[in-house]
Amino acid sequence: MSASIDKPRLSRPHVLDLLKQMIRIRRFEDKCAELYSREKIRGFLHLYDGEEAVAVGVIPVLEKRDRVVGTYREHGHALVRGVPMTAVLAEMYGKQEGCSRGRGGSMHLFDRATNFHGGNAIVGGGLPLAVGLALADRMRGENIVTACFFGEGAVAEGEFHESLNLAALWGLPVLFICENNLYAMGTALALSESETDIQHKATCYRIQSEAVDGMDVVAVEAAARRAVHAVRETGKPHFLECRTYRLRAHSMFDAQLYRDKAEVEAWRKKEPIVRFQGWLEANRMIHADDLARIEADVAAEIAEAVAFAEAGTWEPVEQLTRFTYADKAV
């Protein structure tokens, strides 16, 4: 396969890494669900099962200098971006060793070292933040791309339209990535939007847009390469709609009364890990020992993260006002 901008080079090491990163997210979140049921993780927990191809296809295409703004379903984004799994799980435990010192929890992962500018508990809340980051970079004359992830439910928010409008007016280097999983919490897309072809909403603001099969990691990566290249070269925004599906409930509190079990099972047959692994096996690009090694490596990393989080420390009550006000106690 040629090494053009829009076609990833599907070498064996590359495809194994794509598969490993998706499995890594899936197994980590399976463990998070278990830990949540044991009350090790508290509060809200939104899992990414079924959507792994989006994070794995987009984020590695970015450079280290680029910025990533996630959603409240951002564990996968953080892991692929390079936030240590130990720091992610410690944060979800509420421990000081977490990436946000245990103050953010599952929905507010942040890591300055990797330019991961957080999840956000507010639906669509990351959109204006991404525009602000891109504006600051533009004013400093830096060639940096800001990638902003959000769900299709966010397109009903005013800040979605305000953010796209400003990005287009000011010509800001933002890559907007809509993870369209068809359900905004418990509401089907067709029941909340008269125009369900989300990419068309971006064209209304004269932003170049593209829709891609979000269950195909190779297709997502190819589209991401085109999009990132366009943003980097023109300095203008680009919109990528990744059509995907979440296999788990909206959150651990969701009874999923709004969709049939048969629908979920039908999507399980074409979810990204099964689909990609099957393609690799059919093309003899992966072997049984490769899978065994990937699973063993991921299991060891998860075990290390659990041990790290369990051994972490709670923040002393005396420090609860720290970082609340702007003072010298940083």
C-alpha positions as CSV (number, residue, x, y, z in Angstrom):
1,M,0.0,0.0,0.0
2,S,1.3,3.5,-0.9
3,A,2.4,5.8,1.9
4,S,0.3,8.7,0.7
5,I,-1.3,11.1,3.1
6,D,-4.7,9.4,3.2
7,K,-3.5,5.7,3.2
8,P,-1.8,4.4,6.3
9,R,1.0,1.9,5.7
10,L,-0.4,-1.4,6.9
11,S,2.8,-3.1,8.0
12,R,2.5,-6.0,10.4
13,P,3.9,-3.9,13.4
14,H,1.4,-1.2,12.6
15,V,-1.7,-3.4,12.4
16,L,-0.7,-5.2,15.5
17,D,-0.4,-1.9,17.4
18,L,-3.8,-0.8,16.1
19,L,-5.3,-4.0,17.4
20,K,-3.5,-3.9,20.7
21,Q,-4.6,-0.3,21.4
22,M,-8.3,-1.2,20.9
23,I,-8.0,-4.3,23.0
24,R,-6.1,-2.3,25.6
25,I,-9.0,0.1,25.9
26,R,-11.6,-2.6,25.9
27,R,-9.9,-4.7,28.7
28,F,-9.2,-1.7,30.8
29,E,-12.8,-0.6,30.7
30,D,-14.0,-4.1,31.5
31,K,-11.9,-3.9,34.6
32,C,-13.3,-0.5,35.4
33,A,-16.8,-1.9,35.2
34,E,-15.8,-4.6,37.6
35,L,-14.1,-2.1,40.0
36,Y,-17.2,0.1,39.8
37,S,-19.4,-2.8,40.9
38,R,-17.0,-3.3,43.9
39,E,-17.4,0.4,44.7
40,K,-13.7,1.0,44.1
41,I,-14.7,3.6,41.5
42,R,-17.6,5.9,42.4
43,G,-19.7,8.6,40.8
44,F,-20.5,8.3,37.1
45,L,-18.8,6.0,34.7
46,H,-19.2,6.1,30.9
47,L,-17.6,3.4,28.9
48,Y,-16.3,3.4,25.4
49,D,-17.0,-0.2,24.3
50,G,-17.6,-0.3,20.5
51,E,-16.1,3.1,19.8
52,E,-12.4,2.2,20.2
53,A,-11.6,2.6,16.5
54,V,-12.2,6.3,16.7
55,A,-9.7,7.1,19.3
56,V,-7.2,4.6,17.9
57,G,-7.6,5.8,14.4
58,V,-7.4,9.5,15.1
59,I,-5.1,10.3,18.0
60,P,-1.9,8.6,16.8
61,V,-2.0,10.7,13.6
62,L,-1.6,13.8,15.7
63,E,1.8,15.1,16.7
64,K,3.0,15.6,20.3
65,R,2.6,19.3,20.0
66,D,-1.0,19.0,19.0
67,R,-3.9,19.2,21.5
68,V,-6.6,16.8,22.4
69,V,-9.9,17.7,24.0
70,G,-12.1,14.8,25.1
71,T,-15.6,14.2,26.3
72,Y,-16.9,12.6,29.5
73,R,-16.4,9.2,27.7
74,E,-12.6,9.8,27.4
75,H,-10.7,6.9,29.0
76,G,-9.8,5.6,25.6
77,H,-8.7,9.0,24.3
78,A,-6.4,9.5,27.3
79,L,-4.9,6.0,27.0
80,V,-4.2,6.3,23.3
81,R,-2.8,9.8,23.8
82,G,-0.2,8.4,26.2
83,V,-1.6,9.3,29.6
84,P,-0.3,6.4,31.8
85,M,-2.9,3.8,32.7
86,T,-1.7,4.0,36.3
87,A,-2.5,7.7,36.5
88,V,-5.9,7.2,34.8
89,L,-7.0,4.5,37.2
90,A,-5.7,6.3,40.2
91,E,-7.7,9.3,39.1
92,M,-10.8,7.2,38.9
93,Y,-10.1,5.9,42.4
94,G,-9.9,9.5,43.6
95,K,-6.3,9.2,44.7
96,Q,-3.7,12.0,44.7
97,E,-1.5,10.1,42.2
98,G,-4.2,10.4,39.6
99,C,-3.6,12.6,36.5
100,S,-5.9,15.3,38.1
101,R,-4.8,14.6,41.6
102,G,-8.0,12.6,42.3
103,R,-10.1,15.7,42.0
104,G,-11.6,15.1,38.6
105,G,-12.5,11.4,38.5
106,S,-13.7,9.5,35.4
107,M,-15.0,12.5,33.5
108,H,-12.2,15.0,34.1
109,L,-8.9,13.3,33.1
110,F,-6.2,15.9,32.3
111,D,-2.5,15.6,31.5
112,R,-0.4,18.5,30.6
113,A,2.6,16.4,29.6
114,T,0.7,14.8,26.7
115,N,-1.4,17.9,25.8
116,F,-4.5,16.1,26.8
117,H,-6.8,18.9,27.8
118,G,-9.3,16.9,29.6
119,G,-12.6,15.2,29.5
120,N,-15.6,17.4,30.3
121,A,-18.8,16.5,32.2
122,I,-20.8,19.1,30.3
123,V,-22.2,17.8,27.0
124,G,-20.4,19.8,24.3
125,G,-18.4,21.6,26.9
126,G,-15.1,20.9,25.2
127,L,-16.1,22.6,22.0
128,P,-15.5,26.2,23.1
129,L,-12.4,25.2,25.0
130,A,-11.0,23.7,21.8
131,V,-11.8,26.9,19.9
132,G,-10.1,29.0,22.6
133,L,-6.9,26.8,22.5
134,A,-6.7,27.0,18.8
135,L,-7.2,30.8,18.9
136,A,-4.4,31.1,21.4
137,D,-2.1,29.0,19.2
138,R,-3.0,31.1,16.2
139,M,-2.2,34.3,18.1
140,R,1.2,32.9,19.1
141,G,1.9,31.9,15.5
142,E,2.2,28.2,16.3
143,N,1.3,25.5,13.8
144,I,-0.7,23.3,16.2
145,V,-3.8,21.3,15.6
146,T,-6.5,21.0,18.3
147,A,-8.5,17.8,18.0
148,C,-11.9,18.0,19.7
149,F,-14.0,14.9,20.3
150,F,-17.8,15.0,21.1
151,G,-20.9,12.9,20.7
152,E,-23.7,13.5,18.3
153,G,-25.9,14.7,21.2
154,A,-23.6,17.7,21.5
155,V,-24.8,19.0,18.1
156,A,-28.1,20.0,19.7
157,E,-26.2,22.4,22.1
158,G,-25.8,26.0,21.3
159,E,-22.1,25.9,21.9
160,F,-21.7,23.4,19.0
161,H,-23.0,26.0,16.6
162,E,-21.2,28.9,18.2
163,S,-17.9,27.0,18.2
164,L,-18.1,25.9,14.6
165,N,-19.2,29.4,13.5
166,L,-16.2,31.1,15.3
167,A,-13.7,28.5,14.1
168,A,-14.9,29.1,10.5
169,L,-15.0,32.9,10.8
170,W,-11.6,33.1,12.4
171,G,-10.0,30.3,10.4
172,L,-8.9,28.3,13.4
173,P,-6.9,25.0,13.2
174,V,-9.5,22.7,14.9
175,L,-10.3,19.2,13.9
176,F,-13.8,18.5,15.1
177,I,-14.5,14.8,15.6
178,C,-18.1,13.8,16.1
179,E,-18.4,10.3,17.6
180,N,-21.9,9.5,16.4
181,N,-23.0,6.5,18.4
182,L,-26.7,7.0,17.4
183,Y,-28.0,7.6,21.0
184,A,-27.6,10.9,23.0
185,M,-27.9,9.3,26.4
186,G,-31.3,7.5,25.9
187,T,-32.6,9.4,22.9
188,A,-32.2,8.0,19.4
189,L,-30.7,10.5,16.9
190,A,-33.8,10.4,14.6
191,L,-36.0,11.5,17.5
192,S,-33.8,14.6,18.3
193,E,-32.4,15.8,15.0
194,S,-34.4,16.6,11.8
195,E,-31.1,16.3,9.9
196,T,-29.4,13.0,11.0
197,D,-26.5,13.3,8.5
198,I,-24.3,15.2,11.0
199,Q,-21.5,16.2,8.6
200,H,-24.0,18.4,6.8
201,K,-24.2,20.6,9.9
202,A,-20.6,21.5,9.5
203,T,-21.0,22.4,5.8
204,C,-23.6,25.0,6.9
205,Y,-20.6,26.9,8.4
206,R,-18.5,26.3,5.3
207,I,-16.3,23.8,7.1
208,Q,-14.9,21.0,5.0
209,S,-16.4,17.7,6.3
210,E,-16.4,14.0,5.9
211,A,-18.3,11.0,7.3
212,V,-16.4,7.7,7.9
213,D,-17.3,4.2,9.2
214,G,-16.3,4.6,12.8
215,M,-16.2,0.8,13.3
216,D,-13.3,0.5,10.8
217,V,-10.1,1.6,12.4
218,V,-8.2,1.7,9.1
219,A,-10.9,3.9,7.5
220,V,-10.8,6.2,10.5
221,E,-7.1,6.5,10.3
222,A,-7.1,7.3,6.6
223,A,-9.7,9.9,7.1
224,A,-7.8,11.4,10.1
225,R,-4.7,11.6,8.0
226,R,-6.5,13.6,5.4
227,A,-8.2,15.8,7.9
228,V,-5.1,16.6,10.0
229,H,-3.1,17.3,6.9
230,A,-5.8,19.7,5.7
231,V,-5.9,21.5,9.0
232,R,-2.1,21.8,9.3
233,E,-1.7,23.0,5.7
234,T,-4.6,25.5,5.6
235,G,-4.9,26.5,9.3
236,K,-8.7,26.1,8.8
237,P,-11.1,23.8,10.7
238,H,-12.2,20.4,9.4
239,F,-15.1,18.2,10.5
240,L,-15.0,14.4,10.8
241,E,-18.1,12.4,11.6
242,C,-17.2,8.9,12.8
243,R,-20.3,6.7,12.6
244,T,-20.0,4.2,15.5
245,Y,-22.1,2.5,18.2
246,R,-21.6,2.0,21.9
247,L,-22.1,-1.6,23.0
248,R,-22.6,-0.8,26.7
249,A,-25.2,1.5,28.3
250,H,-24.8,5.2,28.4
251,S,-23.5,5.0,31.9
252,M,-23.4,2.4,34.6
253,F,-26.8,3.7,35.9
254,D,-28.5,3.2,32.5
255,A,-31.1,0.5,32.2
256,Q,-31.1,0.8,28.4
257,L,-34.9,0.7,28.0
258,Y,-34.7,2.7,24.8
259,R,-33.1,0.1,22.5
260,D,-33.7,-3.6,21.9
261,K,-31.1,-6.2,22.9
262,A,-31.3,-7.7,19.4
263,E,-30.0,-4.4,18.0
264,V,-27.0,-4.4,20.4
265,E,-26.2,-8.0,19.5
266,A,-26.4,-7.2,15.8
267,W,-23.8,-4.4,16.3
268,R,-21.6,-6.7,18.3
269,K,-21.0,-8.8,15.2
270,K,-19.5,-5.8,13.5
271,E,-17.8,-4.1,16.4
272,P,-14.2,-2.8,15.6
273,I,-12.1,-5.4,17.4
274,V,-14.0,-8.4,16.0
275,R,-14.0,-6.8,12.6
276,F,-10.4,-5.8,12.5
277,Q,-9.1,-9.0,14.0
278,G,-11.2,-11.1,11.6
279,W,-9.7,-9.1,8.7
280,L,-6.2,-9.6,9.9
281,E,-6.7,-13.4,10.4
282,A,-8.3,-13.7,6.9
283,N,-5.3,-12.0,5.4
284,R,-2.8,-13.9,7.6
285,M,-1.3,-10.8,9.1
286,I,-1.8,-12.0,12.7
287,H,-1.2,-15.3,14.4
288,A,-2.5,-17.0,17.6
289,D,0.7,-16.2,19.5
290,D,0.4,-12.5,18.6
291,L,-3.0,-12.4,20.2
292,A,-1.8,-14.3,23.3
293,R,1.1,-11.8,23.7
294,I,-1.2,-8.8,23.3
295,E,-3.6,-10.1,25.9
296,A,-0.8,-11.0,28.3
297,D,0.8,-7.5,27.9
298,V,-2.5,-5.8,28.4
299,A,-3.4,-7.9,31.4
300,A,0.0,-7.1,33.0
301,E,-0.5,-3.4,32.4
302,I,-4.0,-3.5,34.0
303,A,-2.8,-5.4,37.0
304,E,0.0,-2.8,37.5
305,A,-2.6,0.0,37.3
306,V,-4.9,-1.6,39.8
307,A,-2.0,-2.1,42.2
308,F,-0.9,1.5,41.7
309,A,-4.4,2.8,42.4
310,E,-4.9,0.6,45.4
311,A,-1.6,1.8,46.9
312,G,-2.4,5.5,46.2
313,T,-3.1,8.1,48.9
314,W,-6.1,10.1,49.7
315,E,-5.7,13.9,49.7
316,P,-5.6,15.2,53.3
317,V,-8.7,17.2,54.3
318,E,-6.5,20.1,55.1
319,Q,-5.6,20.5,51.4
320,L,-9.2,20.5,50.1
321,T,-9.1,24.3,49.4
322,R,-5.9,24.0,47.5
323,F,-6.2,25.0,43.8
324,T,-9.6,26.6,44.6
325,Y,-8.3,30.1,44.7
326,A,-5.5,31.8,42.8
327,D,-2.8,32.1,45.4
328,K,0.8,31.0,46.0
329,A,-0.2,27.6,47.4
330,V,0.3,25.8,44.1
